[in-house]
Amino acid sequence: MSNEQYSPWASGDGFGTPRPQPARSEEAPTREQPATAPYTNPVISQPHDPAEPSGWSQPQQFGALAPQPQYPPPSVAYTFGQRLPYGAAGELPEHPLAITTLILGIVGLAAMFAAFPFISPVAWYLGAKARREMRAEPGRYRASGALTAGYTLGVVGTVITLLFVAVIVMAIVVFAM
């Protein structure tokens, strides 16, 4: 079945053929403002029923505000899972050794063959120490990605350093015979 019967081009009409334009009024448009404003504020002849909400309200008078409860200072550590009171600081500080562990882990892994082969175990030790302190005092420090990354880099760097030392010792033993 063909759609030619519905196509505007089938009969030659449509595309390229101008459509008749609506007739224009004879008055030329003016740009002058009318002498009176066309809109006015409505006048309400009936008094407003106070039980019916109207969207507007009279200013309200409030009494003295209720005293706010006193919360403990944010320096007090909360136990794991305990809800913090409203208004208390919600974010715990990062462990002070987190950034140090991360920097030592990166330096130890990046420069282990050049000059600093024993920095990775230091990063591993400091990361483990910080994790033990966090486990001993839950709620004092927040979990830190920097601490986890430094600890992991310290472990990986230490393992690679030990493998490298083992290969050197094996080479010395093999070639010494």
N, CA, C and O of each residue as an XYZ file, in Angstrom:
708
protein
N       0.851     -1.175      0.000
C       0.000      0.000      0.000
C       0.893      1.233      0.000
O       1.921      1.265      0.677
N       0.516      2.196     -0.723
C       1.316      3.388     -0.880
C       0.722      4.535     -0.076
O      -0.489      4.593      0.140
N       1.572      5.433      0.359
C       1.117      6.605      1.088
C       0.970      7.818      0.183
O       0.928      8.953      0.657
N       0.890      7.575     -1.123
C       0.814      8.701     -2.043
C      -0.443      9.532     -1.842
O      -0.439     10.743     -2.063
N      -1.507      8.881     -1.426
C      -2.749      9.639     -1.255
C      -2.674     10.629     -0.095
O      -3.422     11.605     -0.053
N      -1.735     10.360      0.874
C      -1.606     11.245      2.018
C      -0.457     12.249      1.849
O      -0.310     13.162      2.662
N       0.327     12.090      0.836
C       1.483     12.940      0.646
C       1.076     14.290      0.057
O       0.280     14.327     -0.881
N       1.598     15.398      0.580
C       1.261     16.700      0.001
C       1.904     16.902     -1.364
O       1.481     17.787     -2.109
N       2.920     16.103     -1.717
C       3.594     16.261     -2.996
C       2.943     15.426     -4.106
O       3.249     15.613     -5.283
N       2.053     14.513     -3.734
C       1.461     13.623     -4.731
C       0.627     14.394     -5.749
O       0.660     14.079     -6.938
N      -0.100     15.376     -5.309
C      -0.955     16.108     -6.234
C      -0.265     17.348     -6.785
O      -0.840     18.061     -7.608
N       0.941     17.610     -6.348
C       1.628     18.810     -6.806
C       1.412     19.968     -5.870
O       2.114     20.974     -5.978
N       0.456     19.869     -4.941
C       0.230     20.924     -3.962
C       1.160     20.695     -2.770
O       1.728     19.613     -2.618
N       1.303     21.659     -1.976
C       2.086     21.497     -0.764
C       3.432     22.171     -0.883
O       3.530     23.385     -0.699
N       4.468     21.418     -1.185
C       5.815     21.951     -1.197
C       5.986     22.943     -2.336
O       5.755     22.603     -3.496
N       6.378     24.130     -2.022
C       6.602     25.140     -3.053
C       5.380     25.951     -3.387
O       5.505     26.998     -4.023
N       4.211     25.518     -2.990
C       2.989     26.258     -3.268
C       2.661     27.100     -2.047
O       2.502     26.555     -0.955
N       2.556     28.430     -2.204
C       2.262     29.254     -1.035
C       0.831     29.064     -0.563
O      -0.093     28.899     -1.360
N       0.676     29.093      0.744
C      -0.664     29.008      1.324
C      -1.244     30.406      1.407
O      -0.498     31.379      1.510
N      -2.554     30.520      1.364
C      -3.161     31.855      1.470
C      -2.928     32.433      2.868
O      -3.058     31.730      3.869
N      -2.582     33.723      2.921
C      -2.328     34.412      4.169
C      -3.626     34.979      4.726
O      -4.501     35.373      3.954
N      -3.776     35.032      6.069
C      -4.993     35.625      6.625
C      -5.029     37.125      6.338
O      -3.991     37.776      6.216
N      -6.226     37.649      6.235
C      -6.392     39.071      5.941
C      -5.950     39.903      7.127
O      -6.192     39.538      8.277
N      -5.284     41.050      6.838
C      -4.794     41.934      7.895
C      -5.843     43.004      8.169
O      -6.625     43.385      7.298
N      -5.830     43.469      9.402
C      -6.761     44.552      9.731
C      -6.221     45.851      9.136
O      -5.020     45.979      8.901
N      -7.083     46.781      8.902
C      -6.711     48.037      8.258
C      -6.064     49.022      9.224
O      -5.410     49.964      8.777
N      -6.227     48.837     10.549
C      -5.662     49.771     11.514
C      -4.157     49.567     11.632
O      -3.660     48.442     11.685
N      -3.468     50.667     11.669
C      -2.033     50.591     11.899
C      -1.795     50.445     13.403
O      -2.475     51.111     14.184
N      -0.880     49.624     13.828
C      -0.646     49.475     15.271
C      -0.030     50.749     15.842
O       0.784     51.408     15.196
N      -0.434     51.075     17.055
C       0.088     52.268     17.725
C       0.994     51.842     18.865
O       0.842     50.756     19.423
N       1.931     52.700     19.202
C       2.859     52.398     20.295
C       2.603     53.292     21.497
O       3.452     53.372     22.385
N       1.510     53.936     21.551
C       1.182     54.813     22.674
C       0.570     54.010     23.806
O      -0.096     52.999     23.580
N       0.802     54.468     25.019
C       0.235     53.818     26.189
C      -1.210     54.284     26.360
O      -1.511     55.448     26.095
N      -2.103     53.410     26.794
C      -3.470     53.847     27.049
C      -3.510     54.851     28.197
O      -2.627     54.860     29.055
N      -4.527     55.685     28.207
C      -4.645     56.743     29.209
C      -4.894     56.162     30.597
O      -4.390     56.722     31.571
N      -5.623     55.098     30.736
C      -5.897     54.485     32.034
C      -5.288     53.089     32.048
O      -5.158     52.435     31.013
N      -4.928     52.661     33.223
C      -4.364     51.324     33.349
C      -5.463     50.294     33.107
O      -6.558     50.421     33.654
N      -5.192     49.297     32.312
C      -6.231     48.307     32.033
C      -6.524     47.401     33.220
O      -7.577     46.766     33.260
N      -5.614     47.328     34.189
C      -5.818     46.437     35.326
C      -5.894     47.245     36.604
O      -5.187     48.241     36.761
N      -6.734     46.826     37.500
C      -6.841     47.448     38.820
C      -6.866     46.358     39.860
O      -7.118     45.195     39.543
N      -6.605     46.722     41.100
C      -6.675     45.748     42.178
C      -8.128     45.378     42.420
O      -8.998     46.249     42.424
N      -8.395     44.108     42.620
C      -9.788     43.725     42.877
C     -10.246     44.230     44.240
O      -9.459     44.283     45.185
N     -11.452     44.581     44.333
C     -12.040     45.051     45.583
C     -12.857     43.909     46.154
O     -13.752     43.376     45.498
N     -12.536     43.538     47.394
C     -13.277     42.451     48.030
C     -14.413     43.075     48.816
O     -14.189     43.864     49.734
N     -15.611     42.723     48.456
C     -16.769     43.308     49.131
C     -17.141     42.522     50.381
O     -17.796     43.056     51.276
N     -16.732     41.269     50.450
C     -17.075     40.453     51.616
C     -15.889     40.420     52.579
O     -14.744     40.370     52.131
N     -16.132     40.446     53.876
C     -15.013     40.328     54.822
C     -14.425     38.915     54.756
O     -15.118     37.941     54.460
N     -13.154     38.843     55.036
C     -12.447     37.557     54.974
C     -12.772     36.713     56.201
O     -12.738     37.202     57.330
N     -13.084     35.452     55.968
C     -13.348     34.514     57.062
C     -12.007     34.056     57.631
O     -11.200     33.501     56.884
N     -11.735     34.263     58.917
C     -10.423     33.899     59.455
C     -10.170     32.397     59.448
O      -9.012     31.983     59.491
N     -11.191     31.579     59.397
C     -10.981     30.131     59.398
C     -10.499     29.650     58.033
O      -9.933     28.562     57.928
N     -10.715     30.444     56.993
C     -10.329     30.032     55.657
C      -8.916     30.549     55.361
O      -8.657     31.746     55.479
N      -8.001     29.644     54.976
C      -6.647     30.113     54.677
C      -6.623     30.907     53.381
O      -7.263     30.536     52.397
N      -5.883     31.995     53.394
C      -5.839     32.833     52.200
C      -4.444     32.940     51.614
O      -4.274     33.569     50.570
N      -3.456     32.357     52.236
C      -2.098     32.478     51.752
C      -1.356     33.608     52.430
O      -0.127     33.642     52.386
N      -2.066     34.538     53.060
C      -1.433     35.648     53.776
C      -1.732     35.476     55.251
O      -2.786     34.961     55.623
N      -0.815     35.902     56.078
C      -1.065     35.799     57.509
C      -0.552     37.050     58.192
O       0.312     37.759     57.676
N      -1.093     37.295     59.337
C      -0.646     38.419     60.138
C       0.692     38.053     60.789
O       0.955     36.876     61.035
N       1.527     39.036     61.065
C       2.781     38.716     61.756
C       2.486     38.064     63.095
O       1.604     38.496     63.837
N       3.237     37.023     63.384
C       2.999     36.279     64.617
C       3.984     36.724     65.682
O       5.135     37.055     65.397
N       3.514     36.721     66.884
C       4.358     37.074     68.018
C       4.791     35.782     68.689
O       3.954     34.970     69.083
N       6.091     35.594     68.819
C       6.600     34.403     69.455
C       7.100     34.763     70.838
O       7.606     35.860     71.075
N       6.949     33.823     71.734
C       7.455     34.020     73.088
C       8.955     33.781     73.103
O       9.592     33.690     72.053
N       9.495     33.685     74.266
C      10.922     33.419     74.397
C      11.218     32.035     73.820
O      10.443     31.097     74.005
N      12.333     31.921     73.128
C      12.707     30.638     72.557
C      13.054     29.656     73.662
O      13.573     30.033     74.712
N      12.757     28.389     73.402
C      13.070     27.350     74.376
C      14.581     27.224     74.494
O      15.280     27.348     73.488
N      15.096     26.988     75.667
C      16.555     26.859     75.804
C      17.047     25.626     75.054
O      16.413     24.571     75.074
N      18.173     25.781     74.402
C      18.761     24.682     73.644
C      19.488     23.750     74.593
O      20.135     24.205     75.536
N      19.388     22.434     74.351
C      20.113     21.502     75.220
C      21.615     21.649     75.010
O      22.078     21.937     73.906
N      22.355     21.449     76.076
C      23.800     21.559     75.994
C      24.391     20.215     75.586
O      24.158     19.200     76.241
N      25.151     20.218     74.510
C      25.788     19.005     74.019
C      27.240     18.989     74.456
O      27.825     20.033     74.742
N      27.817     17.797     74.504
C      29.238     17.738     74.869
C      30.073     18.360     73.751
O      29.643     18.392     72.598
N      31.255     18.850     74.087
C      32.101     19.451     73.049
C      32.527     18.398     72.024
O      32.577     17.212     72.346
N      32.834     18.821     70.787
C      33.210     17.852     69.748
C      34.492     17.099     70.051
O      34.767     16.075     69.425
N      35.271     17.581     70.989
C      36.520     16.892     71.292
C      36.281     15.562     72.008
O      37.178     14.721     72.065
N      35.085     15.368     72.550
C      34.774     14.115     73.231
C      34.592     13.031     72.174
O      33.850     13.218     71.210
N      35.251     11.929     72.352
C      35.165     10.848     71.375
C      33.887     10.048     71.612
O      33.507      9.792     72.754
N      33.229      9.657     70.519
C      32.029      8.846     70.588
C      32.378      7.430     70.182
O      33.293      7.214     69.387
N      31.649      6.455     70.730
C      31.922      5.073     70.379
C      31.362      4.764     69.007
O      30.498      5.477     68.499
N      31.862      3.697     68.416
C      31.447      3.308     67.078
C      29.951      2.982     67.072
O      29.467      2.248     67.933
N      29.239      3.522     66.116
C      27.814      3.258     65.975
C      26.933      4.187     66.778
O      25.719      4.190     66.578
N      27.490      4.970     67.673
C      26.690      5.887     68.473
C      26.295      7.072     67.621
O      27.120      7.621     66.892
N      25.044      7.466     67.707
C      24.580      8.625     66.952
C      25.101      9.903     67.575
O      25.106     10.070     68.795
N      25.537     10.795     66.713
C      26.004     12.082     67.208
C      24.807     12.974     67.478
O      23.837     12.930     66.722
N      24.841     13.781     68.528
C      23.723     14.681     68.794
C      23.620     15.729     67.687
O      24.599     16.043     67.010
N      22.434     16.251     67.525
C      22.195     17.249     66.491
C      23.067     18.462     66.740
O      23.099     18.996     67.849
N      23.770     18.895     65.715
C      24.616     20.070     65.823
C      26.058     19.757     66.187
O      26.911     20.645     66.151
N      26.344     18.504     66.536
C      27.723     18.157     66.864
C      28.513     17.976     65.582
O      27.942     17.714     64.522
N      29.810     18.113     65.679
C      30.657     17.951     64.499
C      30.522     16.525     63.988
O      30.682     15.574     64.753
N      30.230     16.371     62.710
C      29.954     15.055     62.158
C      31.169     14.356     61.601
O      31.129     13.140     61.409
N      32.242     15.059     61.333
C      33.392     14.424     60.724
C      34.535     14.367     61.726
O      34.943     15.373     62.305
N      35.026     13.171     61.903
C      36.142     12.972     62.815
C      37.447     13.318     62.111
O      37.511     13.292     60.881
N      38.482     13.639     62.867
C      39.753     13.984     62.219
C      40.464     12.748     61.680
O      40.211     11.626     62.119
N      41.345     12.976     60.734
C      42.167     11.907     60.185
C      43.330     11.644     61.137
O      43.796     12.547     61.832
N      43.783     10.415     61.156
C      44.894     10.069     62.042
C      46.128     10.885     61.645
O      46.385     11.062     60.454
N      46.894     11.383     62.618
C      48.047     12.220     62.287
C      49.134     11.502     61.478
O      49.897     12.157     60.768
N      49.215     10.193     61.571
C      50.240      9.459     60.830
C      49.800      9.076     59.415
O      50.576      8.465     58.681
N      48.582      9.418     59.022
C      48.063      8.976     57.724
C      48.864      9.561     56.560
O      49.277      8.825     55.664
N      49.082     10.854     56.564
C      49.794     11.493     55.457
C      51.267     11.081     55.462
O      51.858     10.875     54.402
N      51.857     10.962     56.651
C      53.248     10.526     56.742
C      53.408      9.123     56.172
O      54.364      8.841     55.449
N      52.467      8.249     56.503
C      52.508      6.880     55.995
C      52.359      6.860     54.479
O      53.055      6.110     53.795
N      51.461      7.678     53.955
C      51.267      7.727     52.506
C      52.532      8.217     51.796
O      52.955      7.626     50.803
N      53.129      9.286     52.299
C      54.337      9.837     51.662
C      55.484      8.825     51.720
O      56.181      8.626     50.725
N      55.685      8.190     52.865
C      56.753      7.196     52.977
C      56.484      5.986     52.083
O      57.417      5.423     51.511
N      55.228      5.585     51.958
C      54.898      4.463     51.079
C      55.178      4.784     49.615
O      55.692      3.940     48.881
N      54.840      6.006     49.187
C      55.096      6.394     47.794
C      56.599      6.508     47.534
O      57.102      5.988     46.538
N      57.306      7.184     48.426
C      58.752      7.345     48.249
C      59.449      5.986     48.320
O      60.360      5.717     47.537
N      59.034      5.146     49.235
C      59.657      3.834     49.376
C      59.448      2.962     48.154
O      60.349      2.217     47.768
N      58.285      3.038     47.540
C      58.021      2.228     46.355
C      58.680      2.820     45.115
O      59.165      2.081     44.258
N      58.703      4.145     45.013
C      59.253      4.785     43.819
C      60.779      4.761     43.804
O      61.381      4.632     42.738
N      61.406      4.883     44.959
C      62.865      5.000     44.987
C      63.531      3.834     45.690
O      64.614      3.996     46.253
N      62.910      2.658     45.674
C      63.474      1.541     46.423
C      64.766      1.029     45.819
O      65.627      0.541     46.550
N      64.928      1.125     44.512
C      66.133      0.596     43.891
C      67.239      1.640     43.830
O      68.409      1.288     43.677
N      66.890      2.911     43.946
C      67.890      3.960     43.782
C      68.678      4.182     45.065
O      69.877      3.908     45.119
N      68.011      4.674     46.086
C      68.776      5.056     47.262
C      68.088      4.698     48.575
O      68.749      4.638     49.611
N      66.790      4.459     48.559
C      66.045      4.279     49.809
C      65.340      2.924     49.846
O      64.111      2.886     49.784
N      66.059      1.826     49.943
C      65.378      0.529     49.900
C      64.652      0.171     51.193
O      63.842     -0.755     51.206
N      64.932      0.894     52.285
C      64.336      0.500     53.557
C      63.324      1.512     54.081
O      63.094      1.582     55.288
N      62.721      2.291     53.201
C      61.684      3.222     53.624
C      60.316      2.534     53.652
O      59.459      2.880     54.466
N      60.120      1.568     52.767
C      58.822      0.873     52.730
C      58.490      0.162     54.034
O      57.342      0.233     54.471
N      59.443     -0.527     54.686
C      59.099     -1.126     55.983
C      58.720     -0.093     57.041
O      57.909     -0.374     57.923
N      59.309      1.106     56.954
C      58.937      2.166     57.901
C      57.495      2.586     57.671
O      56.745      2.789     58.625
N      57.096      2.717     56.387
C      55.701      3.055     56.075
C      54.760      1.958     56.553
O      53.678      2.242     57.066
N      55.172      0.708     56.384
C      54.362     -0.422     56.845
C      54.203     -0.368     58.369
O      53.101     -0.555     58.884
N      55.305     -0.112     59.091
C      55.263     -0.049     60.550
C      54.362      1.105     61.033
O      53.514      0.909     61.903
N      54.552      2.308     60.461
C      53.735      3.448     60.901
C      52.256      3.243     60.572
O      51.386      3.622     61.356
N      51.973      2.646     59.415
C      50.574      2.360     59.056
C      49.941      1.353     60.003
O      48.787      1.506     60.403
N      50.709      0.312     60.363
C      50.182     -0.689     61.298
C      49.971     -0.077     62.680
O      48.994     -0.388     63.361
N      50.902      0.803     63.093
C      50.769      1.468     64.390
C      49.513      2.343     64.430
O      48.773      2.322     65.413
N      49.272      3.114     63.355
C      48.088      3.972     63.292
C      46.808      3.140     63.271
O      45.815      3.510     63.897
N      46.828      2.026     62.558
C      45.631      1.163     62.530
C      45.351      0.547     63.892
O      44.192      0.409     64.284
N      46.412      0.174     64.623
C      46.219     -0.352     65.984
C      45.613      0.708     66.893
O      44.718      0.409     67.684
N      46.097      1.953     66.786
C      45.545      3.030     67.607
C      44.078      3.285     67.256
O      43.265      3.543     68.144
N      43.741      3.215     65.986
C      42.339      3.423     65.584
C      41.455      2.291     66.101
O      40.309      2.520     66.485
N      41.988      1.074     66.109
C      41.211     -0.057     66.608
C      41.053      0.012     68.123
O      40.025     -0.402     68.659
N      42.067      0.533     68.816
C      42.016      0.623     70.272
C      41.065      1.721     70.745
O      40.449      1.596     71.804
N      40.944      2.799     69.960
C      40.078      3.921     70.331
C      39.099      4.221     69.194
O      39.297      5.181     68.448
N      38.048      3.413     69.053
C      37.102      3.662     67.955
C      36.347      4.977     68.168
O      35.980      5.317     69.293
N      36.125      5.693     67.101
C      35.408      6.946     67.173
C      36.291      8.157     67.376
O      35.810      9.290     67.356
N      37.578      7.927     67.572
C      38.472      9.081     67.741
C      38.968      9.601     66.399
O      39.059     10.810     66.188
N      39.290      8.670     65.484
C      39.752      9.041     64.154
C      38.847      8.383     63.120
O      38.280      7.316     63.358
N      38.723      9.034     61.972
C      37.921      8.458     60.891
C      38.799      7.553     60.037
O      40.025      7.670     60.033
N      38.150      6.657     59.323
C      38.869      5.794     58.396
C      39.444      6.664     57.287
O      38.770      7.558     56.775
N      40.677      6.401     56.925
C      41.373      7.280     55.996
C      41.897      6.490     54.813
O      42.542      5.456     54.979
N      41.617      6.982     53.626
C      42.150      6.362     52.422
C      43.643      6.554     52.313
O      44.345      5.692     51.783
N      44.141      7.678     52.810
C      45.578      7.928     52.772
C      46.319      6.925     53.655
O      47.384      6.438     53.279
N      45.769      6.620     54.809
C      46.400      5.655     55.704
C      46.401      4.267     55.078
O      47.413      3.566     55.113
N      45.270      3.869     54.507
C      45.180      2.557     53.869
C      46.135      2.455     52.687
O      46.800      1.434     52.512
N      46.208      3.514     51.868
C      47.103      3.494     50.706
C      48.562      3.453     51.144
O      49.349      2.707     50.561
N      48.947      4.232     52.153
C      50.326      4.214     52.636
C      50.702      2.875     53.236
O      51.810      2.382     53.026
N      49.780      2.288     53.982
C      50.021      0.966     54.573
C      50.220     -0.083     53.471
O      51.145     -0.892     53.529
N      49.338     -0.053     52.472
C      49.424     -1.016     51.372
C      50.702     -0.812     50.562
O      51.360     -1.787     50.198
N      51.062      0.436     50.274
C      52.310      0.697     49.552
C      53.521      0.243     50.369
O      54.502     -0.241     49.805
N      53.456      0.397     51.681
C      54.543     -0.086     52.533
C      54.692     -1.591     52.477
O      55.810     -2.103     52.414
N      53.568     -2.313     52.500
C      53.616     -3.776     52.420
C      54.156     -4.211     51.062
O      55.041     -5.063     50.985
N      53.621     -3.621     49.987
C      54.063     -4.001     48.635
C      55.537     -3.657     48.442
O      56.294     -4.466     47.905
N      55.952     -2.471     48.873
C      57.354     -2.092     48.743
C      58.275     -2.996     49.538
O      59.371     -3.321     49.079
N      57.850     -3.405     50.720
C      58.663     -4.305     51.541
C      58.809     -5.669     50.883
O      59.898     -6.242     50.867
N      57.702     -6.192     50.336
C      57.756     -7.498     49.668
C      58.668     -7.428     48.447
O      59.473     -8.333     48.224
N      58.550     -6.370     47.659
C      59.408     -6.234     46.472
C      60.868     -6.080     46.892
O      61.754     -6.657     46.262
N      61.127     -5.313     47.941
C      62.495     -5.152     48.426
C      63.061     -6.478     48.901
O      64.213     -6.800     48.610
N      62.260     -7.255     49.635
C      62.734     -8.567     50.103
C      63.000     -9.508     48.941
O      63.981    -10.252     48.964
N      62.152     -9.490     47.934
C      62.398    -10.326     46.743
C      63.674     -9.887     46.034
O      64.458    -10.722     45.581
N      63.879     -8.589     45.940
C      65.080     -8.067     45.292
C      66.334     -8.471     46.076
O      67.331     -8.873     45.477
N      66.292     -8.370     47.389
C      67.424     -8.782     48.225
C      67.651    -10.284     48.098
O      68.797    -10.733     48.065
N      66.576    -11.066     48.026
C      66.714    -12.519     47.878
C      67.353    -12.875     46.538
O      68.171    -13.793     46.471
N      66.993    -12.165     45.477
C      67.587    -12.421     44.176
C      69.079    -12.084     44.206
O      69.889    -12.821     43.644
N      69.444    -10.992     44.847
C      70.860    -10.611     44.937
C      71.643    -11.644     45.743
O      72.746    -12.026     45.354
N      71.082    -12.096     46.859
C      71.760    -13.114     47.675
C      71.904    -14.410     46.898
O      72.950    -15.056     46.957
N      70.858    -14.799     46.164
C      70.927    -16.027     45.348
C      71.992    -15.890     44.265
O      72.730    -16.837     43.992
N      72.072    -14.706     43.646
C      73.075    -14.501     42.595
C      74.476    -14.576     43.176
O      75.372    -15.133     42.542
N      74.687    -14.026     44.369
C      76.005    -14.085     45.002
C      76.370    -15.519     45.334
O      77.507    -15.941     45.124
N      75.400    -16.274     45.856
C      75.659    -17.665     46.233
C      75.950    -18.505     44.987
O      76.866    -19.327     44.995
N      75.172    -18.303     43.911
C      75.357    -19.099     42.705
C      76.697    -18.784     42.035
O      77.418    -19.694     41.626
N      77.020    -17.517     41.925
C      78.238    -17.133     41.236
C      79.487    -17.292     42.103
O      80.599    -17.234     41.577
N      79.341    -17.489     43.400
C      80.487    -17.658     44.288
C      81.025    -19.071     44.202
O      82.182    -19.309     44.548
N      80.233    -19.991     43.761
C      80.687    -21.386     43.685
C      81.524    -21.632     42.508
O      81.983    -22.756     42.302
